[in-house]
């Protein structure tokens, strides 16, 4: 059995084949972290510059096998970054329940299962850091993104409770909420179709175009990598971090300060509804 370098930090990051996950994995691997990135399909580790492990976050058996593989090689996992996620858009009324459940399985129950199977190892070490990648969209109900907002909001609130429960074991947990970044999430997310004759047809179609423009014009994912690198070195991480355009971060503060109806009017204007 190969034994890892005891002083080397072992990082497990899900969804590392593209976008934010790939950027974070590459950034950390270049800074003396031993990174295990995951993907649902087998990837070339040599090309990526870090180790790849096959893992489907919606399968508990897959999660257990991936973690067991890393532990057998390294005897520990120091940092878990729950990054894997899927997008979903559409009028809630017209979004199939099966697609809603898939989104929750990946964005919410997936991270919780990763945490559940990593915690016994971190508890044995009496140390560890868990970073859950949520979304600024999780702080508010966004039109035609309501299910996505719900999955990320649920993970954020659950993390608030979870971090208090594991504090006694020397384990730290935090949320990092990105805004719009230039990734392929728009191409990979589930779009409820714009149905001819639907009462939502015109407005949903227009809003979908706006959402895609925001992603296409998003920031460089390396900004997320740099922020996560900084958080890893904090003695006591905050409960929440927000990374994105200034206006996106301010929108969260405004929601807490403004009357609900006034904030809703701002969103309606922003999405031209």
N, C-alpha and C positions, 0 to 999 in steps of 0.2 A: 504494500500500500504506500502510495506516495504521500509524504507529509508536506503540508504547505509551510511557507515561511511564517513563523508565529508573529512576527512584527508587521507583516504585510496585511493591509486591510482587504477583506474579501467582500466584494459587492455583488449582489444579485439584482439585476434590473430587468423587468419584464418589458416586452414590446420594444426590443432593441434593434430591430431590423431596419427601421427608418425613423425619420422625424426627430422628435425630441429625445426619444429613447436612444437612438443611434448616436446622436450628438453627445448626450451625457456619458454614454458608455465609452465613446472614443476619448472624450476629454479626460475622464478619470483614469482610463488605462494608460494615458500618456503622463500621468502624474503619480506613478508608483502605487496604484491600486490594482489588485487582481480582480478583473471584472468578468463576470459571467452574465452574458446577455441572453435573453430568451426570445424564441420565435416559434410559431406553430409549425413551421416547416424547417427542415435542416438547412443551416447556412454555413458558409465557408468561413471558419474562424481566422484563417491566415489572411484572407482578404479584408476582413473587418478590423483586425488588429486587436481583438479580444476574443475570449472563449465564447462559443455559442452552445446553448443547451436547448434541446427541443422541449417546449412546454406550451400547453393549451390551458389558459387560466380558467376556462370553464369546466375543466376536468380535474377532479380531486386526485384521481390516480396519477395523472400526468404531473400535477404539482408535487405529490409525494415522491415520485420517481426522480424528478429534477433536483429536488432538495437533497434527497439521499445520495445522488451522484456527486453533488458538490461537497457534502459533508464527508463522504468517503475519501475525497481527494485532499480537502483542506482542513477537516475537523472543526470548521466553524463557518459562520456567516456573520459578518460584522454589520453590514448595511443592506437593507432590503429597500429597493425603490420600486414601488408599485406604479408603473407607468402605462402598461398596456390598457388600451381603451378603444371604444368605437364611438363614432358619431351617429346621430339619428335625428332626422328632421321630418316635419310633416304636421298637418293639422292633427291634433290629438284624437279628434273624433274619427279620422280616417286612417289612423296608424294601426296596423294589425297588432293585436295583443301579443302574438308570438314574437314580433320584432321588439316590442317593449321589454318583454322578458329576456330576450337575448342581450339587449343593452344593459339591463340590470345584472345579468349573469357575468358579463365581462367587466363592467365599470364598477360594480359594487360587490357582488358576492365573490368574484375572482380575487380581488385584493384581500378580502376578509379571509378567504381560504389560504392564501399565501401567508398572511400574518399568523394564522392559527398553526401552520406547520413549521414556521420559522421560530416562533416564540419559545418552544421547549429548548432549542439549541442556544438561543440568546439568554434564556433564563439560566441555563447551565453555566454560561460564560459570565453571568451577572453584568452583561453589557450588550449594547446593540442600538442601532438607530434604524427606524422605519420611516421612510418618506413616502407619503401618498400624493400622487399627482392628481389634483382635482381640476378645477377650472374656475375662472372668474364668472363664467356662466352659471356655476353652482350657487352663487349668492343671490340669484334673482330668477324669476320665471320669465323666460324669453319667448316671445311668440314664435310658434313653429319649431321651437327647440325645447319645448317644455319637458319632454321625457329625458333628454340629455341633461338639462339643468337639474332635474330630479335625481338622476343617478349620481352626479357629482356633488350635489348638495347633501345627499344622504351620506356619502363617504366622508365628506368634511365634518358633518355633525357627529358621525360615529367615531371619527378620529379624536374629537374633543373628549369624548367619554373614555375611549380606549387608552389614551395616553395617561390618564389618571389611574387607570386600573393596573397598568404595567410599570408605573413609576417605581413601585416598591421593589421591583426586580432589577433596577439599574438600567432599564430599557427606555429609550427616548423615542417619541413619535411626533410627527408634524405633518402639516399639509403644505403643499406648494401649488398655488393656483395660477396657471398661465392664462394670458389673454389669447389674442390671435397670433399664431406663429405660422410661418411659411412651411407647412408640412403637407403630407398627402392625405390628411384626415378627410378633406372634402370629397376626394375621389373614392375613399374606402367606406364612407359612412352609408347607412341605409337612408335613402330618400323615399318617403311616401310619394307615389307618383302624383304629378299634377293632373288631376282627372278632368277631362272635358265635361263641362256642365256642372261641375261641383260648385257649391256656393263659395268655396275657398279658392277656386281656380286662379282668378286674376291676382288676388292679394298674395297668396302663397307663392305663386310663380315669381312675382316681383321680389318678395322677401328672400326667396332662395337665391336669387341673383345677388342681392346685397350681402348675404352671408358668405357666399363664395368669393366675392370681391374682397371682403375683410380678411379671409384666410390667405388669398393670393398675395395681398399686400402686407401680410404679417411680418413680424420681426424674425431675425435670425435665431434658430433654435440654440445656438451656442450661448446666447444670453441666459437661457435656462440652465445650461451646463455650468456656467460660471457661478450662478446663484446657488445651485445645489452643492458645488464644491465649497462655497463659502459657508453654507449651512452645516455641512459635515464637520467643519472645524469650530463651530460654535459650542461653547461649554453647555449652555442650556438653550436649545432651540425654542423659538416662539411656537405658539399654537398654529398660527397661520402666516403664510407668506404669499404675496401677490407679485407676479412678474408679467409686465406687459406695458403697453402704451400708457402714458400718464392719464389720459382720459378714461381708459378702462379701469385703472386702479381707483381713480376718483369716483367712478360710478358706484363702487361698493360703499364708499363713505357717504355718498349722497343718499343712497337707499336707507341708511341708518338715520340720517338727519331729516330728510324731507317727509312730508305727509305722503301716505301711500298713493293717493290719487294724483298728486303732483308728479311723483316719480313715474307713475304709469303714463301720464301725458308725455313725459320726456321720452319714454321708450316708444310710444306710439309715433311720435314725431321722428325719432331716429330711424325707425323702420318704415316710415311713410305709410302708416296704417290709418 
